Amino acid sequence: MQHKIAGVWVHQGTLKSKGDFVATLELAPDGTYSDINTFSKPLPQGLSRIETSGRWRIENNFLIITETNSSPTNAHLAEEVRFEIVRLDDRELEYKPPETYEGFSVPTNHIVFRKATR
């Protein structure tokens, strides 16, 4: 699973505030990651882009992310966040998010990322 999940994954959606967003998650084979989220309308905090990076690993069917860098200055760094992997194939990564992530309430539905092609 570690080898299959490495790569660049993209998720697009619409927020309750009616703005659109694009999340680009790069999981490098060496266990580092970077995540860039861009928003068509600024979030209530005034942010239109959030960048994070750190380490990732797979454990018991969970993608575990540990943020070590974040563009929002009030982020909780070095906190492990666990995403339950529901499905993973060569084109899609589907996971169940935790109830909150990066200080935001997350919908309980599954999130599907599609593998970016170069």
All heavy atoms as an XYZ file, in Angstrom:
951
protein
N       0.824     -1.192      0.000
C       0.000      0.000      0.000
C       0.871      1.260      0.000
O       0.528      2.240     -0.626
C      -0.930     -0.011      1.215
C      -1.958      1.104      1.174
S      -3.104      1.136      2.549
C      -4.144     -0.237      2.163
N       1.992      1.220      0.701
C       2.897      2.375      0.777
C       3.354      2.798     -0.628
O       3.354      3.978     -0.952
C       4.099      1.996      1.644
C       4.993      3.129      2.002
C       4.729      3.663      3.388
O       3.875      3.168      4.103
N       5.452      4.671      3.765
N       3.694      1.817     -1.461
C       4.154      2.118     -2.815
C       3.004      2.644     -3.681
O       3.179      3.588     -4.452
C       4.769      0.860     -3.437
C       5.172      1.043     -4.864
N       6.264      1.795     -5.224
C       4.614      0.605     -6.011
C       6.367      1.796     -6.546
N       5.386      1.074     -7.045
N       1.838      2.068     -3.549
C       0.699      2.451     -4.373
C       0.197      3.862     -4.064
O      -0.256      4.574     -4.940
C      -0.448      1.449     -4.182
C      -1.623      1.685     -5.126
C      -2.743      0.707     -4.876
C      -2.498     -0.545     -5.673
N      -3.648     -1.454     -5.672
N       0.313      4.287     -2.820
C      -0.242      5.583     -2.420
C       0.698      6.753     -2.735
O       0.276      7.892     -2.805
C      -0.643      5.565     -0.929
C      -1.696      6.640     -0.650
C       0.565      5.718     -0.033
C      -2.331      6.535      0.716
N       1.977      6.469     -2.929
C       2.925      7.535     -3.252
C       2.547      8.166     -4.594
O       2.186      7.479     -5.535
C       4.346      6.989     -3.297
N       2.589      9.504     -4.658
C       2.258     10.225     -5.881
C       1.540     11.525     -5.567
O       1.497     11.973     -4.419
N       0.975     12.124     -6.592
C       0.245     13.389     -6.443
C      -1.240     13.107     -6.606
O      -1.663     12.500     -7.595
C       0.715     14.432     -7.487
C      -0.081     15.716     -7.363
C       2.211     14.700     -7.339
N      -2.029     13.555     -5.620
C      -3.471     13.320     -5.575
C      -4.198     14.649     -5.519
O      -3.764     15.575     -4.842
C      -3.812     12.485     -4.338
C      -3.149     11.152     -4.317
C      -1.931     10.844     -3.784
C      -3.656      9.941     -4.877
N      -1.653      9.510     -3.972
C      -2.703      8.926     -4.633
C      -4.834      9.605     -5.545
C      -2.886      7.609     -5.038
C      -5.016      8.295     -5.933
C      -4.055      7.314     -5.696
N      -5.331     14.747     -6.236
C      -6.084     16.005     -6.320
C      -7.542     15.758     -5.958
O      -8.142     14.764     -6.383
C      -5.987     16.605     -7.748
C      -6.805     17.885     -7.861
C      -4.534     16.862     -8.122
N      -8.083     16.677     -5.170
C      -9.501     16.641     -4.791
C     -10.080     18.035     -5.009
O      -9.480     19.023     -4.601
C      -9.654     16.233     -3.325
C     -11.046     16.334     -2.807
N     -12.050     15.466     -3.187
C     -11.616     17.203     -1.941
C     -13.167     15.797     -2.563
N     -12.929     16.850     -1.811
N     -11.231     18.098     -5.692
C     -11.916     19.370     -5.928
C     -13.297     19.304     -5.302
O     -13.919     18.248     -5.279
C     -12.048     19.645     -7.420
C     -10.724     19.762     -8.122
C     -10.882     19.990     -9.613
O     -11.964     19.924    -10.166
N      -9.775     20.266    -10.279
N     -13.770     20.448     -4.808
C     -15.087     20.453     -4.196
C     -15.617     21.850     -3.990
O     -14.998     22.840     -4.390
N     -16.782     21.922     -3.358
C     -17.436     23.190     -3.043
C     -17.672     23.243     -1.545
O     -18.133     22.273     -0.953
C     -18.776     23.309     -3.795
O     -18.507     23.216     -5.199
C     -19.457     24.628     -3.502
N     -17.368     24.391     -0.955
C     -17.567     24.587      0.473
C     -18.982     25.074      0.754
O     -19.674     25.559     -0.147
C     -16.564     25.618      0.998
C     -15.094     25.259      0.818
C     -14.227     26.462      1.151
C     -14.733     24.079      1.695
N     -19.411     24.989      2.017
C     -20.723     25.498      2.406
C     -20.850     26.987      2.102
O     -21.942     27.479      1.849
C     -20.975     25.255      3.894
C     -21.219     23.818      4.232
C     -21.488     23.660      5.718
C     -21.679     22.202      6.070
N     -21.905     22.021      7.505
N     -19.737     27.700      2.110
C     -19.736     29.134      1.815
C     -19.890     29.410      0.317
O     -19.799     30.543     -0.119
C     -18.443     29.775      2.317
O     -17.330     29.228      1.625
N     -20.136     28.356     -0.454
C     -20.360     28.418     -1.908
C     -19.095     28.639     -2.717
O     -19.143     28.765     -3.918
C     -21.395     29.492     -2.278
C     -22.709     29.368     -1.551
C     -23.433     28.116     -1.942
C     -24.811     28.111     -1.304
N     -25.090     26.981     -0.492
N     -17.960     28.692     -2.074
C     -16.710     28.807     -2.806
C     -16.176     27.436     -3.174
O     -16.470     26.440     -2.518
N     -15.391     27.380     -4.234
C     -14.778     26.123     -4.666
C     -13.366     26.027     -4.089
O     -12.760     27.030     -3.717
C     -14.699     26.070     -6.189
C     -16.068     26.064     -6.839
O     -16.988     25.460     -6.260
O     -16.222     26.664     -7.909
N     -12.851     24.802     -4.042
C     -11.485     24.599     -3.580
C     -10.840     23.468     -4.364
O     -11.515     22.620     -4.941
C     -11.434     24.289     -2.080
C     -11.948     22.926     -1.727
C     -11.094     21.843     -1.640
C     -13.297     22.722     -1.502
C     -11.580     20.583     -1.328
C     -13.790     21.476     -1.187
C     -12.927     20.397     -1.101
N      -9.509     23.489     -4.375
C      -8.707     22.410     -4.955
C      -7.654     22.041     -3.915
O      -6.934     22.911     -3.417
C      -8.024     22.827     -6.275
C      -7.120     21.720     -6.790
C      -9.054     23.223     -7.320
N      -7.595     20.763     -3.578
C      -6.584     20.250     -2.657
C      -5.627     19.369     -3.451
O      -6.064     18.456     -4.147
C      -7.241     19.453     -1.543
N      -4.345     19.659     -3.367
C      -3.315     18.871     -4.041
C      -2.388     18.302     -2.983
O      -1.723     19.038     -2.257
C      -2.524     19.742     -5.036
O      -3.433     20.337     -5.961
C      -1.503     18.908     -5.800
N      -2.368     16.982     -2.885
C      -1.591     16.274     -1.875
C      -0.510     15.467     -2.570
O      -0.805     14.602     -3.398
C      -2.520     15.347     -1.076
C      -1.889     14.422     -0.057
C      -1.215     15.216      1.062
C      -2.954     13.480      0.514
N       0.752     15.751     -2.247
C       1.860     14.978     -2.802
C       2.473     14.134     -1.697
O       2.984     14.669     -0.707
C       2.923     15.873     -3.420
C       4.045     15.066     -4.033
C       5.028     15.880     -4.847
O       4.859     17.103     -4.956
O       5.968     15.271     -5.389
N       2.403     12.812     -1.873
C       2.981     11.860     -0.932
C       4.239     11.282     -1.564
O       4.159     10.498     -2.505
C       1.970     10.751     -0.621
C       0.651     11.215     -0.002
C      -0.357     10.074      0.021
C       0.879     11.769      1.381
N       5.388     11.713     -1.093
C       6.660     11.275     -1.668
C       7.032      9.890     -1.130
O       6.703      9.550      0.009
C       7.758     12.280     -1.332
N       7.729      9.080     -1.941
C       8.125      7.740     -1.503
C       9.000      7.736     -0.244
O       9.032      6.754      0.484
C       8.897      7.178     -2.695
C       8.414      7.954     -3.871
C       8.088      9.332     -3.346
N       9.682      8.853      0.042
C      10.555      8.901      1.220
C       9.801      9.203      2.515
O      10.408      9.356      3.571
C      11.686      9.914      1.014
C      11.203     11.364      0.968
O       9.984     11.616      1.050
O      12.068     12.257      0.842
N       8.463      9.305      2.451
C       7.675      9.536      3.653
C       7.409     10.994      3.977
O       6.863     11.303      5.031
N       7.778     11.902      3.071
C       7.441     13.314      3.265
C       6.215     13.642      2.420
O       5.882     12.919      1.470
C       8.604     14.245      2.866
O       8.917     14.031      1.482
C       9.828     13.988      3.736
N       5.531     14.727      2.788
C       4.366     15.136      2.007
C       4.286     16.659      1.949
O       4.869     17.367      2.776
C       3.064     14.578      2.605
C       2.491     15.434      3.703
C       1.548     16.425      3.416
C       2.897     15.289      5.010
C       1.046     17.230      4.423
C       2.396     16.083      6.009
C       1.471     17.059      5.717
O       0.974     17.871      6.700
N       3.566     17.143      0.950
C       3.182     18.548      0.886
C       1.726     18.592      0.452
O       1.259     17.728     -0.294
C       4.067     19.342     -0.082
O       3.900     18.874     -1.397
N       1.013     19.578      0.957
C      -0.420     19.717      0.699
C      -0.698     21.181      0.441
O      -0.317     22.041      1.246
C      -1.196     19.221      1.926
C      -2.699     19.230      1.725
O      -3.160     19.015      0.591
O      -3.419     19.447      2.715
N      -1.338     21.475     -0.687
C      -1.710     22.853     -1.023
C      -3.215     22.881     -1.260
O      -3.732     22.125     -2.084
C      -0.966     23.354     -2.285
C       0.539     23.320     -2.051
C      -1.441     24.758     -2.659
C       1.362     23.623     -3.293
N      -3.892     23.736     -0.510
C      -5.331     23.925     -0.659
C      -5.573     25.358     -1.106
O      -5.145     26.297     -0.421
C      -6.046     23.682      0.679
C      -5.930     22.250      1.112
O      -6.676     21.411      0.638
N      -4.989     21.945      1.984
N      -6.237     25.529     -2.256
C      -6.560     26.864     -2.748
C      -8.073     27.019     -2.791
O      -8.798     26.070     -3.106
C      -5.959     27.118     -4.146
O      -6.391     26.077     -5.033
C      -4.440     27.120     -4.102
N      -8.543     28.215     -2.446
C      -9.968     28.491     -2.322
C     -10.359     29.639     -3.240
O      -9.658     30.647     -3.305
C     -10.293     28.858     -0.866
C      -9.823     27.823      0.112
C      -8.573     27.918      0.707
C     -10.616     26.736      0.420
C      -8.128     26.963      1.599
C     -10.182     25.768      1.314
C      -8.935     25.880      1.899
N     -11.494     29.505     -3.949
C     -11.944     30.552     -4.864
C     -12.446     31.779     -4.098
O     -12.377     32.892     -4.602
C     -13.045     30.028     -5.793
O     -14.185     29.638     -5.040
N     -12.957     31.571     -2.888
C     -13.365     32.659     -1.999
C     -12.598     32.492     -0.696
O     -12.483     31.375     -0.205
C     -14.868     32.576     -1.708
C     -15.751     32.873     -2.904
C     -17.216     32.587     -2.615
C     -17.740     33.365     -1.429
N     -19.192     33.185     -1.215
N     -12.083     33.572     -0.128
C     -11.344     33.425      1.130
C     -12.210     32.787      2.218
O     -13.420     32.992      2.280
C     -10.981     34.861      1.511
C     -11.015     35.613      0.225
C     -12.088     34.955     -0.604
N     -11.573     31.991      3.052
C     -12.238     31.377      4.198
C     -12.590     32.466      5.213
O     -12.070     33.581      5.124
C     -11.305     30.350      4.839
C     -10.882     29.187      3.951
C      -9.828     28.349      4.652
C     -12.075     28.334      3.579
N     -13.440     32.170      6.190
C     -13.768     33.179      7.211
C     -12.527     33.771      7.889
O     -12.537     34.929      8.303
C     -14.628     32.406      8.219
C     -15.262     31.327      7.406
C     -14.227     30.948      6.380
N     -11.455     33.006      7.971
C     -10.208     33.497      8.560
C      -9.430     34.386      7.591
O      -8.353     34.871      7.917
C      -9.312     32.322      8.985
C      -9.937     31.386      9.979
C     -10.774     30.287      9.324
O     -11.170     30.367      8.163
N     -11.073     29.254     10.084
N      -9.950     34.597      6.377
C      -9.293     35.434      5.387
C      -8.283     34.704      4.522
O      -7.635     35.312      3.679
N      -8.146     33.403      4.702
C      -7.156     32.636      3.944
C      -7.720     32.194      2.597
O      -8.853     31.742      2.516
C      -6.740     31.392      4.733
C      -6.099     31.631      6.095
C      -5.958     30.320      6.838
C      -4.756     32.310      5.931
N      -6.916     32.316      1.544
C      -7.321     31.805      0.239
C      -6.393     30.665     -0.218
O      -6.627     30.054     -1.246
C      -7.326     32.917     -0.807
O      -6.051     33.502     -0.900
N      -5.359     30.396      0.593
C      -4.419     29.313      0.281
C      -3.818     28.818      1.597
O      -3.404     29.618      2.433
C      -3.331     29.826     -0.650
C      -2.314     28.796     -1.076
C      -1.288     29.451     -2.004
N      -0.190     28.581     -2.315
C      -0.036     27.939     -3.460
N      -0.926     28.090     -4.415
N       1.005     27.185     -3.675
N      -3.786     27.509      1.744
C      -3.157     26.900      2.916
C      -2.159     25.866      2.416
O      -2.505     25.012      1.594
C      -4.194     26.217      3.833
C      -5.168     27.249      4.398
C      -3.498     25.464      4.956
C      -6.299     26.629      5.207
N      -0.935     25.957      2.906
C       0.104     24.990      2.549
C       0.604     24.320      3.814
O       0.859     24.992      4.815
C       1.277     25.692      1.865
C       0.916     26.316      0.535
C       2.109     26.961     -0.135
O       3.219     26.383     -0.076
O       1.938     28.041     -0.708
N       0.718     22.991      3.763
C       1.287     22.243      4.877
C       2.279     21.226      4.328
O       2.226     20.863      3.156
C       0.205     21.501      5.701
O      -0.466     20.567      4.855
C      -0.796     22.475      6.304
N       3.155     20.778      5.201
C       4.090     19.720      4.820
C       4.520     18.983      6.084
O       4.278     19.441      7.198
C       5.304     20.290      4.082
O       6.020     21.178      4.920
N       5.127     17.829      5.880
C       5.578     17.036      7.011
C       5.880     15.608      6.598
O       6.427     15.372      5.530
N       5.466     14.669      7.453
C       5.746     13.249      7.242
C       4.433     12.489      7.127
O       3.420     12.902      7.663
C       6.533     12.686      8.429
C       7.761     13.459      8.814
C       9.040     13.139      8.145
N       9.307     11.723      7.999
C      10.013     11.233      6.987
N      10.503     12.022      6.071
N      10.238      9.942      6.892
N       4.476     11.342      6.434
C       3.313     10.464      6.327
C       3.758      9.017      6.446
O       4.909      8.683      6.208
C       2.562     10.696      5.021
C       3.288     10.225      3.784
C       4.208     10.930      3.069
C       3.177      8.948      3.148
N       4.672     10.172      2.015
C       4.051      8.950      2.037
C       2.422      7.807      3.399
C       4.186      7.858      1.193
C       2.558      6.717      2.550
C       3.425      6.760      1.461
N       2.796      8.173      6.851
C       3.035      6.728      6.891
C       1.689      6.011      6.839
O       0.646      6.615      7.071
C       3.817      6.331      8.141
C       3.052      6.428      9.434
C       3.944      6.060     10.629
N       3.197      5.915     11.853
C       2.793      6.902     12.635
N       3.088      8.152     12.306
N       2.113      6.678     13.743
N       1.734      4.737      6.524
C       0.549      3.876      6.524
C       0.661      2.949      7.714
O       1.715      2.346      7.935
C       0.458      3.043      5.222
C       0.403      3.937      3.986
C      -0.733      2.085      5.281
C      -0.856      4.745      3.855
N      -0.431      2.835      8.475
C      -0.442      1.951      9.637
C      -1.861      1.432      9.845
O      -2.790      2.225     10.024
C       0.026      2.739     10.860
C       0.200      1.933     12.114
C       0.728      2.814     13.231
O       1.894      3.264     13.133
O      -0.036      3.063     14.182
N      -2.028      0.108      9.812
C      -3.340     -0.520     10.045
C      -4.451      0.103      9.200
O      -5.515      0.440      9.707
C      -3.712     -0.461     11.530
C      -2.745     -1.222     12.388
O      -2.220     -2.258     11.972
N      -2.482     -0.716     13.568
N      -4.188      0.297      7.921
C      -5.150      0.843      6.958
C      -5.500      2.309      7.208
O      -6.536      2.790      6.786
C      -6.418     -0.007      6.895
C      -6.946     -0.077      5.482
O      -6.177     -0.228      4.527
N      -8.238      0.065      5.332
N      -4.621      3.035      7.897
C      -4.779      4.464      8.097
C      -3.614      5.194      7.449
O      -2.464      4.750      7.561
C      -4.808      4.833      9.590
C      -6.121      4.572     10.255
C      -6.434      3.315     10.733
C      -7.048      5.593     10.402
C      -7.645      3.071     11.357
C      -8.261      5.356     11.022
C      -8.568      4.099     11.498
N      -3.908      6.302      6.778
C      -2.888      7.236      6.328
C      -2.692      8.194      7.499
O      -3.630      8.877      7.915
C      -3.354      7.995      5.083
C      -2.500      9.183      4.650
C      -1.078      8.760      4.317
C      -3.152      9.886      3.463
N      -1.487      8.209      8.049
C      -1.205      9.052      9.209
C      -0.285     10.178      8.768
O       0.806      9.947      8.252
C      -0.568      8.227     10.344
C      -1.532      7.099     10.741
C      -0.226      9.129     11.526
C      -0.955      6.101     11.694
N      -0.771     11.398      8.967
C      -0.064     12.612      8.564
C       0.427     13.317      9.831
O      -0.334     13.498     10.776
C      -1.015     13.568      7.802
C      -1.525     12.934      6.507
C      -0.400     14.932      7.585
C      -0.532     12.926      5.390
N       1.688     13.740      9.823
C       2.228     14.566     10.900
C       2.726     15.860     10.276
O       3.706     15.857      9.530
C       3.385     13.852     11.634
O       2.914     12.592     12.114
C       3.877     14.684     12.811
N       2.028     16.953     10.551
C       2.409     18.253      9.999
C       3.601     18.813     10.765
O       3.592     18.829     11.992
C       1.251     19.243     10.116
C       0.086     18.912      9.248
C      -1.049     19.924      9.388
O      -0.852     20.998      9.995
O      -2.136     19.621      8.889
N       4.595     19.273     10.021
C       5.735     19.930     10.650
C       5.874     21.380     10.193
O       6.581     22.153     10.823
C       7.044     19.166     10.362
O       7.220     19.045      8.946
C       7.011     17.778     10.997
N       5.195     21.735      9.096
C       5.196     23.112      8.586
C       3.791     23.450      8.112
O       3.126     22.611      7.515
C       6.166     23.267      7.404
C       7.594     23.009      7.799
O       8.164     23.723      8.599
N       8.177     21.952      7.246
N       3.365     24.697      8.355
C       2.032     25.123      7.929
C       2.028     26.615      7.685
O       2.624     27.381      8.452
C       1.004     24.773      9.009
O      -0.278     25.182      8.618
N       1.334     27.034      6.612
C       1.251     28.463      6.331
C       0.377     29.209      7.338
O       0.698     30.335      7.689
C       0.771     28.709      4.899
O      -0.511     28.164      4.695
N      -0.721     28.639      7.867
C      -1.404     29.348      8.950
C      -0.536     29.307     10.210
O      -0.072     28.243     10.622
C      -2.697     28.572      9.175
C      -2.893     27.758      7.947
C      -1.505     27.494      7.418
N      -0.302     30.451     10.800
C       0.608     30.515     11.937
C       0.034     29.900     13.209
O       0.772     29.601     14.128
C       1.003     31.972     12.224
O      -0.197     32.733     12.442
C       1.787     32.560     11.068
N      -1.285     29.673     13.261
C      -1.886     29.110     14.467
C      -2.136     27.608     14.347
O      -2.865     27.040     15.141
C      -3.198     29.824     14.798
C      -4.225     29.678     13.691
O      -3.899     29.261     12.586
N      -5.461     30.023     13.977
N      -1.532     26.960     13.379
C      -1.737     25.521     13.179
C      -1.085     24.719     14.298
O      -0.089     25.136     14.879
C      -1.164     25.093     11.830
N      -1.643     23.552     14.601
C      -1.095     22.648     15.606
C      -0.089     21.719     14.937
O      -0.467     20.712     14.352
C      -2.214     21.832     16.255
C      -3.252     22.669     16.910
N      -3.037     23.294     18.108
C      -4.497     23.011     16.528
C      -4.109     23.977     18.441
N      -5.010     23.822     17.497
N       1.177     22.057     15.008
C       2.203     21.270     14.339
C       2.576     20.041     15.147
O       2.403     20.001     16.363
C       3.442     22.124     14.085
C       3.226     23.308     13.149
C       4.515     24.100     13.001
C       2.721     22.854     11.794
N       3.102     19.046     14.440
C       3.543     17.773     15.005
C       2.383     16.989     15.609
O       2.576     16.088     16.394
C       4.666     17.972     16.018
N       1.177     17.332     15.222
C      -0.001     16.584     15.657
C      -0.321     15.545     14.599
O      -0.420     15.855     13.419
C      -1.182     17.548     15.806
C      -2.453     16.908     16.266
C      -3.553     17.941     16.444
O      -3.323     18.954     17.113
O      -4.636     17.724     15.884
N      -0.476     14.292     15.010
C      -0.820     13.230     14.067
C      -2.300     13.304     13.727
O      -3.133     13.475     14.604
C      -0.534     11.855     14.661
C       0.896     11.466     14.603
C       1.109     10.009     14.980
O       0.146      9.301     15.353
O       2.259      9.575     14.901
N      -2.593     13.195     12.436
C      -3.975     13.133     11.979
C      -4.133     11.816     11.236
O      -3.317     11.469     10.378
C      -4.322     14.331     11.063
C      -5.775     14.265     10.639
C      -4.024     15.645     11.767
N      -5.184     11.073     11.565
C      -5.400      9.729     11.017
C      -6.580      9.742     10.055
O      -7.677     10.133     10.428
C      -5.651      8.748     12.155
C      -4.495      8.682     13.144
C      -4.847      7.882     14.381
N      -5.122      6.502     14.085
C      -4.207      5.549     13.998
N      -2.947      5.836     14.199
N      -4.547      4.307     13.722
N      -6.322      9.303      8.822
C      -7.350      9.196      7.791
C      -7.550      7.719      7.481
O      -6.617      7.055      7.022
C      -6.915      9.928      6.516
C      -6.625     11.388      6.724
C      -5.350     11.819      7.041
C      -7.635     12.324      6.591
C      -5.079     13.164      7.230
C      -7.367     13.673      6.765
C      -6.089     14.090      7.091
N      -8.735      7.205      7.712
C      -8.999      5.786      7.438
C      -9.142      5.572      5.942
O     -10.007      6.156      5.294
C     -10.270      5.338      8.148
C     -10.549      3.867      7.961
C     -11.798      3.412      8.689
O     -12.444      4.222      9.367
O     -12.120      2.220      8.558
N      -8.287      4.719      5.368
C      -8.332      4.440      3.935
C      -9.478      3.471      3.669
O      -9.516      2.370      4.199
C      -7.000      3.871      3.433
C      -5.890      4.906      3.650
C      -7.092      3.463      1.964
C      -4.500      4.379      3.401
N     -10.417      3.907      2.842
C     -11.578      3.093      2.477
C     -11.283      2.308      1.213
O     -11.646      1.138      1.085
C     -12.824      3.993      2.285
C     -14.019      3.193      1.824
C     -13.129      4.745      3.568
N     -10.611      2.970      0.263
C     -10.321      2.343     -1.037
C      -9.092      3.009     -1.623
O      -8.916      4.215     -1.529
C     -11.522      2.530     -1.959
C     -11.390      1.909     -3.322
C     -12.701      2.023     -4.112
N     -13.252      3.360     -4.147
C     -12.918      4.296     -5.032
N     -12.023      4.039     -5.957
N     -13.495      5.486     -5.000
N      -8.238      2.207     -2.250
C      -7.049      2.717     -2.920
C      -6.791      1.871     -4.146
O      -6.691      0.649     -4.062
C      -5.836      2.669     -1.982
C      -4.486      3.017     -2.601
C      -4.462      4.466     -3.086
C      -3.375      2.767     -1.592
N      -6.720      2.518     -5.312
C      -6.314      1.824     -6.530
C      -5.374      2.746     -7.299
O      -4.920      3.760     -6.760
C      -7.520      1.351     -7.358
C      -8.436      2.468     -7.823
O      -7.951      3.592     -8.110
O      -9.663      2.231     -7.918
N      -5.080      2.416     -8.543
C      -4.120      3.207     -9.317
C      -4.629      4.602     -9.672
O      -3.843      5.464    -10.045
C      -3.749      2.477    -10.616
C      -2.977      1.210    -10.341
O      -2.359      1.105     -9.265
O      -2.989      0.310    -11.203
N      -5.934      4.835     -9.560
C      -6.502      6.126     -9.962
C      -7.157      6.910     -8.834
O      -7.267      8.125     -8.916
C      -7.528      5.933    -11.074
C      -6.902      5.432    -12.374
C      -7.950      5.169    -13.419
N      -8.787      4.066    -12.935
C     -10.042      3.861    -13.254
N     -10.635      4.666    -14.087
N     -10.721      2.845    -12.778
N      -7.613      6.227     -7.769
C      -8.348      6.929     -6.727
C      -7.922      6.497     -5.327
O      -7.603      5.332     -5.094
C      -9.858      6.707     -6.875
C     -10.434      7.368     -8.105
C     -11.949      7.284     -8.177
O     -12.541      6.342     -7.597
O     -12.549      8.162     -8.806
N      -7.951      7.473     -4.436
C      -7.721      7.271     -3.014
C      -8.966      7.800     -2.301
O      -9.298      8.978     -2.425
C      -6.484      8.059     -2.555
C      -6.317      8.305     -1.057
C      -6.191      6.985     -0.296
C      -5.112      9.199     -0.807
N      -9.659      6.926     -1.612
C     -10.848      7.324     -0.868
C     -10.566      7.107      0.608
O     -10.124      6.038      1.021
C     -12.047      6.481     -1.294
C     -13.322      6.822     -0.553
C     -14.506      5.977     -1.000
O     -14.372      5.210     -1.983
O     -15.559      6.072     -0.362
N     -10.807      8.155      1.404
C     -10.602      7.996      2.836
C     -11.706      8.661      3.627
O     -12.417      9.522      3.134
C      -9.223      8.496      3.283
C      -8.994      9.986      3.150
C      -9.593     10.898      4.018
C      -8.130     10.481      2.188
C      -9.357     12.252      3.913
C      -7.884     11.834      2.077
C      -8.499     12.714      2.947
O      -8.262     14.054      2.840
N     -11.824      8.231      4.872
C     -12.756      8.819      5.824
C     -11.940      9.759      6.702
O     -11.016      9.330      7.382
C     -13.415      7.725      6.656
C     -14.379      8.245      7.680
C     -14.952      7.086      8.483
C     -15.826      7.630      9.594
N     -16.254      6.571     10.490
N     -12.275     11.060      6.694
C     -11.481     12.010      7.482
C     -11.858     11.964      8.961
O     -12.920     11.456      9.323
C     -11.858     13.357      6.872
C     -13.251     13.161      6.386
C     -13.316     11.722      5.925
N     -10.990     12.532      9.811
C     -11.372     12.692     11.212
C     -12.473     13.758     11.309
O     -12.746     14.459     10.338
C     -10.080     13.166     11.879
C      -9.305     13.805     10.782
C      -9.676     13.072      9.517
N     -13.099     13.894     12.467
C     -14.193     14.858     12.618
C     -13.734     16.296     12.450
O     -14.487     17.139     11.980
C     -14.868     14.679     13.972
C     -15.639     13.371     14.062
C     -16.342     13.207     15.399
O     -16.523     14.207     16.131
O     -16.709     12.069     15.710
N     -12.505     16.606     12.844
C     -11.939     17.936     12.630
C     -10.538     17.770     12.074
O      -9.840     16.795     12.358
C     -11.874     18.779     13.922
O     -11.061     18.102     14.862
C     -13.253     19.026     14.499
N     -10.126     18.737     11.259
C      -8.791     18.716     10.668
C      -8.361     20.145     10.425
O      -9.107     20.939      9.841
C      -8.794     17.916      9.367
C      -7.446     17.842      8.695
C      -6.338     17.330      9.362
C      -7.270     18.288      7.406
C      -5.107     17.256      8.759
C      -6.033     18.214      6.787
C      -4.962     17.700      7.465
O      -3.736     17.640      6.865
N      -7.168     20.505     10.888
C      -6.621     21.852     10.753
C      -7.588     22.888     11.313
O      -7.725     23.988     10.786
C      -6.272     22.158      9.301
C      -5.138     21.305      8.779
C      -4.745     21.634      7.353
O      -5.389     22.478      6.715
O      -3.778     21.029      6.888
N      -8.289     22.528     12.384
C      -9.187     23.467     13.033
C     -10.542     23.618     12.374
O     -11.369     24.393     12.815
N     -10.789     22.888     11.302
C     -12.051     22.992     10.581
C     -12.879     21.736     10.829
O     -12.343     20.637     10.886
C     -11.822     23.137      9.064
C     -11.050     24.363      8.688
C      -9.708     24.267      8.354
C     -11.661     25.603      8.668
C      -8.986     25.394      8.022
C     -10.946     26.735      8.327
C      -9.601     26.633      8.006
N     -14.171     21.901     10.935
C     -15.073     20.759     11.017
C     -15.132     20.120      9.641
O     -15.284     20.795      8.634
C     -16.460     21.234     11.444
O     -17.340     20.151     11.475
N     -14.995     18.811      9.598
C     -14.942     18.088      8.325
C     -16.226     17.285      8.163
O     -16.691     16.671      9.116
C     -13.716     17.142      8.301
C     -13.659     16.338      7.026
C     -12.431     17.935      8.481
N     -16.814     17.286      6.969
C     -18.008     16.465      6.758
C     -17.702     14.986      7.005
O     -16.575     14.546      6.826
C     -18.382     16.698      5.293
C     -17.380     17.610      4.729
C     -16.386     17.968      5.782
N     -18.693     14.247      7.425
C     -18.479     12.841      7.751
C     -18.416     11.952      6.514
O     -18.065     10.790      6.628
C     -19.593     12.335      8.686
O     -20.847     12.569      8.055
C     -19.533     13.030     10.024
N     -18.764     12.481      5.349
C     -18.706     11.647      4.148
C     -17.256     11.410      3.733
O     -16.349     12.124      4.138
C     -19.510     12.269      3.001
C     -19.085     13.681      2.694
O     -18.707     14.434      3.581
N     -19.151     14.059      1.443
N     -17.055     10.406      2.925
C     -15.719     10.053      2.460
C     -15.226     11.080      1.445
O     -16.017     11.697      0.738
C     -15.742      8.676      1.825
C     -16.100      7.601      2.807
N     -16.252      6.296      2.428
C     -16.324      7.611      4.138
C     -16.555      5.564      3.477
N     -16.613      6.343      4.526
N     -13.918     11.222      1.376
C     -13.291     12.147      0.440
C     -12.523     11.319     -0.582
O     -11.795     10.389     -0.220
C     -12.359     13.118      1.179
C     -13.206     13.987      2.130
C     -11.570     13.970      0.200
C     -12.410     14.893      3.018
N     -12.695     11.654     -1.851
C     -12.041     10.921     -2.930
C     -11.041     11.844     -3.629
O     -11.405     12.917     -4.105
C     -13.062     10.376     -3.958
C     -12.347      9.683     -5.109
C     -14.043      9.440     -3.276
N      -9.788     11.418     -3.655
C      -8.742     12.089     -4.409
C      -8.489     11.273     -5.665
O      -8.585     10.052     -5.653
C      -7.433     12.134     -3.595
C      -7.348     13.245     -2.601
C      -8.022     13.160     -1.392
C      -6.587     14.366     -2.862
C      -7.926     14.173     -0.454
C      -6.495     15.385     -1.934
C      -7.165     15.295     -0.729
N      -8.164     11.962     -6.730
C      -7.808     11.293     -7.985
C      -6.319     11.502     -8.245
O      -5.804     12.589     -8.015
C      -8.648     11.832     -9.128
C     -10.091     11.373     -8.947
C     -11.009     11.701    -10.077
N     -12.285     11.044     -9.891
C     -13.193     11.327     -8.960
N     -12.943     12.252     -8.082
N     -14.349     10.686     -8.897
N      -5.669     10.464     -8.713
C      -4.233     10.545     -8.977
C      -3.985     11.470    -10.159
O      -4.629     11.348    -11.195
C      -3.642      9.169     -9.244
C      -2.129      9.156     -9.146
C      -1.643      7.806     -8.723
C      -0.297      7.925     -8.075
N       0.171      6.632     -7.610
N      -3.075     12.414     -9.990
C      -2.726     13.347    -11.048
C      -1.835     12.633    -12.055
O      -0.971     11.835    -11.684
C      -2.012     14.565    -10.470
N      -2.058     12.925    -13.316
C      -1.204     12.377    -14.369
C      -0.296     13.483    -14.862
O      -0.670     14.649    -14.924
C      -2.027     11.829    -15.534
O      -2.881     12.865    -16.025
C      -2.867     10.654    -15.076
N       0.894     13.119    -15.185
C       1.877     14.129    -15.641
C       2.046     14.094    -17.111
O       1.841     13.203    -17.789
C       3.200     13.909    -14.944
C       3.028     14.062    -13.446
C       4.378     14.154    -12.792
N       4.181     14.171    -11.366
C       4.490     15.192    -10.600
N       5.015     16.273    -11.110
N       4.308     15.149     -9.310
